[in-house]
Amino acid sequence: MTPAQWTQVDDYLCERLLAPDAVLDAALAASEAAGLPPSQVAPNQGKLLHLLALSIGARRVLEVGTLGGYSTLWLARALPADGQLITLELDPHHAAVARENFRRAGFDRLIEVRVG
């Protein structure tokens, strides 16, 4: 299967299974505007992460690699109000973009970004 075919399959699934989401769309737009590489998970993959975290009743999550925080937001939505999500990011610029995305989404108190 070619990368273009994978993208077509992802687009098909997203169009039929996911409603538009202004918060997640804003995170993607901010990441693109900040010049971050377009290597975040697809929306249907983010939804899968969300469902997996919900299905096990996750209270704490450790994510390796934050980028702009798109998948982090999917995971954070699955946590209870007193949950904790720690995400690790090497690039300080990426971490700053992600922190702003978390603040805008209202998850900045639940998510801790560790740089390095």
DOKE-925529 format. One record per residue: residue number from 1; residue in one letter; x, y, z of N, C-alpha, C, O in turn. Coordinates in nm, 4 decimals. Last residue first. Layout:
BEGIN
 num residu     n_xx     n_yy     n_zz    ca_xx    ca_yy    ca_zz     c_xx     c_yy     c_zz     o_xx     o_yy     o_zz
 NUM      A        X        Y        Z        X        Y        Z        X        Y        Z        X        Y        Z
...
END
This chain:
BEGIN
 num residu     n_xx     n_yy     n_zz    ca_xx    ca_yy    ca_zz     c_xx     c_yy     c_zz     o_xx     o_yy     o_zz
 116      G   1.3579   1.7781   2.7112   1.4936   1.7240   2.7249   1.5003   1.5769   2.6937   1.6077   1.5171   2.7009
 115      V   1.0796   1.8837   2.8953   1.1685   1.9065   2.7811   1.3050   1.8478   2.8100   1.3604   1.8651   2.9186
 114      R   0.7617   1.7847   2.9730   0.9008   1.7794   3.0171   0.9905   1.7864   2.8957   0.9791   1.7051   2.8041
 113      V   0.4513   1.9059   3.0450   0.5473   1.8870   2.9374   0.6870   1.8895   2.9970   0.7254   1.9857   3.0637
 112      E   0.1601   1.7877   3.1863   0.2935   1.8393   3.2171   0.3869   1.8052   3.1008   0.3996   1.6888   3.0629
 111      I  -0.1834   1.8440   3.2043  -0.0709   1.7985   3.1216   0.0586   1.8678   3.1661   0.0641   1.9899   3.1811
 110      L  -0.3723   1.9661   3.3613  -0.3693   1.8199   3.3601  -0.2430   1.7649   3.2939  -0.2005   1.6532   3.3234
 109      R  -0.3569   2.2356   3.3165  -0.3373   2.1909   3.4549  -0.3246   2.0380   3.4630  -0.2717   1.9860   3.5612
 108      D  -0.4120   2.2606   3.0420  -0.2775   2.2923   3.0898  -0.2544   2.2480   3.2347  -0.1394   2.2246   3.2721
 107      F  -0.6488   2.2237   2.9102  -0.5872   2.1061   2.9719  -0.4505   2.1345   3.0335  -0.3803   2.0415   3.0731
 106      G  -0.7714   2.4125   2.7501  -0.8136   2.4016   2.8896  -0.7566   2.2808   2.9624  -0.8102   2.2396   3.0652
 105      A  -0.6857   2.4693   2.4985  -0.7856   2.3618   2.5110  -0.8362   2.3444   2.6538  -0.9321   2.2709   2.6773
 104      R  -0.4926   2.6611   2.5501  -0.6101   2.7001   2.4723  -0.7225   2.5971   2.4874  -0.8402   2.6330   2.4888
 103      R  -0.3049   2.4970   2.6820  -0.3685   2.6096   2.7514  -0.4986   2.6476   2.6820  -0.6021   2.6643   2.7466
 102      F  -0.2303   2.3258   2.4771  -0.2937   2.2709   2.5978  -0.3669   2.3810   2.6749  -0.4768   2.3599   2.7263
 101      N  -0.1125   2.5050   2.2967  -0.2287   2.4262   2.2544  -0.3036   2.3697   2.3755  -0.4266   2.3663   2.3762
 100      E   0.1000   2.5894   2.4571  -0.0027   2.6859   2.4186  -0.1286   2.6137   2.3705  -0.2398   2.6570   2.4007
  99      R   0.2436   2.3489   2.4701   0.1912   2.4118   2.5929   0.0805   2.5118   2.5615  -0.0206   2.5176   2.6315
  98      A   0.3124   2.3174   2.1964   0.2224   2.2226   2.2633   0.1622   2.2842   2.3893   0.0418   2.2724   2.4123
  97      V   0.4914   2.5292   2.1645   0.3693   2.5236   2.0831   0.2668   2.4328   2.1501   0.1490   2.4671   2.1593
  96      A   0.6891   2.4473   2.3462   0.6198   2.5754   2.3654   0.4892   2.5790   2.2869   0.3877   2.6268   2.3374
  95      A   0.7750   2.2059   2.2323   0.7147   2.2062   2.3660   0.6360   2.3349   2.3905   0.5279   2.3312   2.4493
  94      H   0.8914   2.2970   1.9969   0.7741   2.2090   1.9902   0.7002   2.2114   2.1237   0.5773   2.2183   2.1273
  93      H   1.1059   2.4382   2.1141   1.0063   2.5079   2.0312   0.8780   2.4254   2.0214   0.7682   2.4791   2.0362
  92      P   1.2572   2.2371   2.2446   1.1896   2.3419   2.3225   1.0828   2.4184   2.2438   0.9810   2.4587   2.3002
  91      D   1.2482   1.8984   2.1727   1.2632   2.0305   2.1117   1.1863   2.1369   2.1910   1.0641   2.1284   2.2034
  90      L   1.1801   1.6639   2.3141   1.3196   1.7079   2.3053   1.3339   1.8535   2.2624   1.4223   1.9241   2.3110
  89      E   0.9267   1.5857   2.5420   0.9597   1.6482   2.4139   1.1039   1.6977   2.4167   1.1449   1.7655   2.5109
  88      L   0.6844   1.3916   2.7015   0.8266   1.4209   2.6885   0.8553   1.4750   2.5484   0.8130   1.4165   2.4486
  87      T   0.4137   1.4350   2.9215   0.4588   1.4157   2.7847   0.6020   1.4663   2.7724   0.6364   1.5713   2.8266
  86      I   0.1918   1.3121   3.1523   0.3271   1.3656   3.1350   0.3688   1.3339   2.9931   0.3602   1.2193   2.9492
  85      L  -0.1114   1.3588   3.2933  -0.0474   1.3199   3.1689   0.0871   1.3905   3.1624   0.0946   1.5133   3.1666
  84      Q  -0.3429   1.2603   3.5359  -0.2142   1.3241   3.5080  -0.1593   1.2699   3.3778  -0.1604   1.1491   3.3546
  83      G  -0.6706   1.3288   3.6835  -0.5689   1.2497   3.6142  -0.4417   1.3292   3.5905  -0.4336   1.4483   3.6207
  82      D  -0.8899   1.4477   3.7913  -0.7702   1.4424   3.8759  -0.6597   1.3571   3.8136  -0.5657   1.3175   3.8825
  81      A  -1.0783   1.4135   3.5891  -1.0379   1.5497   3.6257  -0.9118   1.5515   3.7104  -0.8340   1.6467   3.7027
  80      P  -0.9650   1.1277   3.3922  -1.0540   1.1952   3.4870  -0.9974   1.3318   3.5241  -0.8819   1.3621   3.4939
  79      L  -0.8877   1.1156   3.0364  -0.8515   1.1089   3.1780  -0.9561   1.1747   3.2666  -1.0271   1.2655   3.2235
  78      A  -0.9434   1.1585   2.7748  -0.9860   1.0296   2.8307  -0.9623   1.0208   2.9810  -1.0113   0.9286   3.0461
  77      R  -0.8259   1.3954   2.7058  -0.9726   1.3914   2.7098  -1.0260   1.2614   2.7713  -1.1411   1.2559   2.8148
  76      A  -0.5606   1.3213   2.6856  -0.6048   1.3993   2.8019  -0.7560   1.3967   2.8164  -0.8079   1.3957   2.9280
  75      L  -0.5519   1.1997   2.4309  -0.5328   1.1200   2.5525  -0.5856   1.1926   2.6756  -0.6489   1.1308   2.7612
  74      W  -0.5944   1.4229   2.2643  -0.6832   1.3064   2.2566  -0.6737   1.2242   2.3849  -0.7756   1.1838   2.4410
  73      L  -0.3729   1.5765   2.3420  -0.5082   1.6246   2.3690  -0.6100   1.5115   2.3614  -0.7018   1.5050   2.4432
  72      T  -0.1657   1.4175   2.2419  -0.1742   1.4438   2.3858  -0.3148   1.4902   2.4233  -0.3692   1.4476   2.5252
  71      S  -0.1922   1.4398   1.9719  -0.2288   1.3117   2.0346  -0.2423   1.3269   2.1858  -0.3212   1.2570   2.2493
  70      Y  -0.1092   1.7190   1.9627  -0.2367   1.6720   1.9077  -0.2796   1.5399   1.9725  -0.3915   1.5295   2.0226
  69      G   0.1298   1.8439   2.0362   0.0358   1.8021   2.1396  -0.0973   1.7493   2.0900  -0.1906   1.7360   2.1692
  68      G   0.3281   1.8951   1.8586   0.2379   2.0059   1.8920   0.1298   1.9687   1.9910   0.0466   2.0522   2.0265
  67      L   0.5494   1.6768   2.0033   0.5329   1.7602   1.8842   0.4425   1.8778   1.9214   0.4789   1.9547   2.0104
  66      T   0.6028   1.4767   2.1965   0.4851   1.5635   2.2065   0.4496   1.6300   2.0744   0.3322   1.6383   2.0382
  65      G   0.7285   1.1907   2.3093   0.7213   1.2676   2.1857   0.5927   1.3473   2.1788   0.4853   1.2909   2.1575
  64      V   0.5660   0.9688   2.4960   0.7018   0.9977   2.4511   0.6925   1.0631   2.3138   0.6539   0.9998   2.2154
  63      E   0.3516   0.9974   2.7695   0.3636   1.0027   2.6238   0.5079   1.0403   2.5896   0.5642   1.1329   2.6479
  62      L   0.1894   0.8423   3.0232   0.3210   0.8929   2.9845   0.3288   0.8837   2.8333   0.3146   0.7758   2.7758
  61      V  -0.0938   0.8943   3.2270  -0.0410   0.8593   3.0956   0.0975   0.9195   3.0815   0.1212   1.0331   3.1224
  60      R  -0.3321   0.7926   3.4685  -0.2039   0.8558   3.4390  -0.1539   0.8038   3.3048  -0.1692   0.6860   3.2725
  59      R  -0.5650   0.6653   3.4497  -0.5632   0.7834   3.5360  -0.4346   0.8623   3.5142  -0.4291   0.9829   3.5383
  58      A  -0.7606   0.4639   3.2356  -0.6328   0.5301   3.2644  -0.6527   0.6522   3.3532  -0.7451   0.7313   3.3338
  57      G  -0.9446   0.2626   3.1776  -0.9657   0.3503   3.2923  -0.8388   0.4225   3.3342  -0.8125   0.4401   3.4531
  56      I  -0.9237   0.1246   2.9500  -0.8492   0.0704   3.0639  -0.8649   0.1569   3.1893  -0.8061   0.1282   3.2935
  55      S  -1.0807   0.2742   2.7775  -1.1150   0.1337   2.8004  -1.0402   0.0723   2.9181  -1.0890  -0.0226   2.9794
  54      L  -0.9556   0.5248   2.7601  -1.0848   0.5108   2.8277  -1.1117   0.3664   2.8675  -1.1595   0.3393   2.9777
  53      A  -0.7305   0.4522   2.6090  -0.7123   0.5087   2.7436  -0.8413   0.4980   2.8239  -0.8378   0.4658   2.9427
  52      L  -0.8621   0.3683   2.3736  -0.7781   0.2751   2.4491  -0.7575   0.3238   2.5926  -0.7661   0.2451   2.6869
  51      L  -0.9877   0.6070   2.2917  -1.0687   0.4911   2.3293  -0.9883   0.3890   2.4094  -1.0408   0.3293   2.5034
  50      H  -0.7573   0.7642   2.2365  -0.8583   0.8080   2.3330  -0.9394   0.6886   2.3842  -0.9573   0.6716   2.5048
  49      L  -0.6420   0.6163   2.0296  -0.5686   0.6385   2.1542  -0.6633   0.6772   2.2668  -0.6505   0.6286   2.3792
  48      L  -0.8516   0.6463   1.8423  -0.8166   0.5138   1.8936  -0.7383   0.5255   2.0241  -0.7656   0.4522   2.1191
  47      K  -0.8353   0.9198   1.7935  -0.9570   0.8659   1.8535  -0.9312   0.7266   1.9113  -0.9835   0.6929   2.0175
  46      G  -0.5868   0.9233   1.6659  -0.6052   0.9941   1.7922  -0.7270   0.9423   1.8665  -0.7228   0.9231   1.9880
  45      Q  -0.6559   0.7837   1.4374  -0.5576   0.7242   1.5279  -0.5644   0.7915   1.6648  -0.5496   0.7255   1.7676
  44      N  -0.8278   0.9648   1.3210  -0.8812   0.8345   1.3602  -0.7844   0.7607   1.4530  -0.8278   0.6833   1.5383
  43      P  -0.6473   1.1847   1.2728  -0.7581   1.1957   1.3686  -0.8153   1.0616   1.4128  -0.8483   1.0451   1.5303
  42      A  -0.3049   1.0691   1.2710  -0.4281   1.1032   1.2007  -0.5417   1.1108   1.3032  -0.5328   1.0494   1.4095
  41      V  -0.0346   1.2166   1.4604  -0.1226   1.1047   1.4271  -0.2432   1.1570   1.3488  -0.2790   1.2743   1.3591
  40      Q   0.2053   1.4396   1.3030   0.1151   1.3998   1.4100   0.0303   1.2812   1.3642   0.0242   1.2496   1.2454
  39      S   0.3842   1.5522   1.1258   0.3980   1.4089   1.1552   0.3118   1.3642   1.2724   0.3409   1.2624   1.3352
  38      P   0.4686   1.8007   0.9825   0.3342   1.7413   0.9815   0.3378   1.5910   1.0076   0.2992   1.5118   0.9217
  37      P   0.6828   1.9975   1.1954   0.6655   1.8993   1.0876   0.5277   1.8327   1.0963   0.4764   1.8111   1.2061
  36      L   0.5991   2.3402   1.2675   0.6274   2.2042   1.3129   0.6069   2.1064   1.1981   0.5221   2.1297   1.1120
  35      G   0.5439   2.6070   1.2168   0.6455   2.5403   1.1367   0.6828   2.4010   1.1847   0.7875   2.3487   1.1466
  34      A   0.3378   2.7336   1.3328   0.4659   2.7435   1.4026   0.5777   2.6700   1.3292   0.6925   2.6704   1.3736
  33      A   0.1278   2.6583   1.1723   0.1700   2.7986   1.1686   0.3062   2.8181   1.2338   0.3817   2.9076   1.1957
  32      E   0.1015   2.3899   1.2560   0.1430   2.4204   1.1190   0.1966   2.5631   1.1098   0.2994   2.5865   1.0464
  31      S   0.0147   2.4331   1.5178   0.1376   2.3579   1.4925   0.1913   2.3867   1.3531   0.3115   2.4055   1.3343
  30      A  -0.2240   2.5672   1.4730  -0.1162   2.6350   1.5459   0.0170   2.5645   1.5225   0.1205   2.6298   1.5089
  29      A  -0.3704   2.3658   1.3422  -0.3414   2.4916   1.2729  -0.2261   2.5658   1.3402  -0.1400   2.6212   1.2719
  28      L  -0.3886   2.1711   1.5450  -0.3207   2.1399   1.4184  -0.2802   2.2673   1.3452  -0.1694   2.2766   1.2924
  27      A  -0.5362   2.3170   1.7319  -0.4027   2.2657   1.7672  -0.3235   2.2323   1.6410  -0.2044   2.2623   1.6323
  26      A  -0.7729   2.3604   1.5917  -0.6906   2.4759   1.6301  -0.5488   2.4313   1.6667  -0.4521   2.5008   1.6356
  25      D  -0.8696   2.0990   1.5747  -0.8347   2.1700   1.4516  -0.7454   2.2906   1.4811  -0.6531   2.3198   1.4051
  24      L  -0.9246   2.0548   1.8448  -0.8187   1.9771   1.7795  -0.7743   2.0437   1.6491  -0.6555   2.0446   1.6169
  23      V  -1.1313   2.2450   1.8766  -1.0122   2.2464   1.9635  -0.8963   2.1727   1.8968  -0.7838   2.2226   1.8930
  22      A  -1.3291   2.1771   1.6870  -1.2610   2.3071   1.6792  -1.1328   2.3098   1.7612  -1.0348   2.3713   1.7193
  21      D  -1.3966   1.9058   1.5092  -1.3582   1.9406   1.6463  -1.2730   2.0664   1.6429  -1.1575   2.0625   1.6004
  20      P  -1.6416   1.7151   1.3283  -1.5442   1.8241   1.3346  -1.5183   1.8638   1.4802  -1.6081   1.8559   1.5640
  19      A  -1.6665   1.3636   1.4121  -1.7268   1.4953   1.3923  -1.6170   1.6018   1.3912  -1.5099   1.5800   1.4478
  18      L  -1.5764   1.0619   1.2554  -1.5421   1.1693   1.3489  -1.6115   1.2997   1.3115  -1.6144   1.3398   1.1952
  17      L  -1.6443   0.8737   1.0604  -1.6475   0.8343   1.2009  -1.6272   0.9477   1.3001  -1.6578   0.9316   1.4183
  16      R  -1.6214   0.9657   0.7996  -1.7403   0.8907   0.8371  -1.7538   0.8635   0.9863  -1.8632   0.8334   1.0339
  15      E  -1.3805   1.1002   0.7802  -1.5026   1.1650   0.7306  -1.6284   1.0961   0.7808  -1.7307   1.1611   0.8021
  14      C  -1.2027   0.9035   0.8738  -1.2259   1.0265   0.9507  -1.3552   1.0953   0.9092  -1.4306   1.1431   0.9939
  13      L  -1.2077   0.7137   0.6654  -1.2521   0.6784   0.8002  -1.2861   0.8023   0.8824  -1.3872   0.8049   0.9525
  12      Y  -1.1033   0.8701   0.4521  -1.2345   0.8050   0.4419  -1.2895   0.7742   0.5808  -1.4049   0.8051   0.6103
  11      D  -0.8488   0.9382   0.5508  -0.9474   1.0432   0.5203  -1.0887   0.9854   0.5150  -1.1826   1.0453   0.5675
  10      D  -0.7309   0.6806   0.5662  -0.7486   0.7633   0.6860  -0.8561   0.8697   0.6633  -0.9441   0.8885   0.7474
   9      V  -0.7335   0.6169   0.2910  -0.8074   0.5337   0.3867  -0.8335   0.6124   0.5147  -0.9452   0.6114   0.5664
   8      Q  -0.5640   0.8183   0.1911  -0.7022   0.8081   0.1434  -0.7879   0.7252   0.2399  -0.9027   0.7607   0.2667
   7      T  -0.3277   0.7529   0.3243  -0.3917   0.8815   0.3502  -0.5375   0.8785   0.3061  -0.6247   0.9303   0.3757
   6      W  -0.2737   0.5075   0.2046  -0.2950   0.5145   0.3489  -0.3691   0.6435   0.3846  -0.4619   0.6423   0.4655
   5      Q  -0.2321   0.5959  -0.0591  -0.3459   0.5088  -0.0294  -0.3778   0.5082   0.1205  -0.4946   0.5083   0.1592
   4      A   0.0035   0.7408  -0.0255  -0.1168   0.8102  -0.0726  -0.2420   0.7271  -0.0426  -0.3457   0.7818  -0.0051
   3      P   0.1858   0.5381   0.0472   0.1490   0.6426   0.1437   0.0212   0.7175   0.1030  -0.0597   0.7533   0.1886
   2      T   0.0573   0.2206  -0.0822   0.1381   0.3414  -0.0925   0.0981   0.4413   0.0161  -0.0113   0.4311   0.0717
   1      M   0.0850  -0.1173   0.0000   0.0000   0.0000   0.0000   0.0895   0.1237   0.0000   0.1871   0.1297   0.0748
END
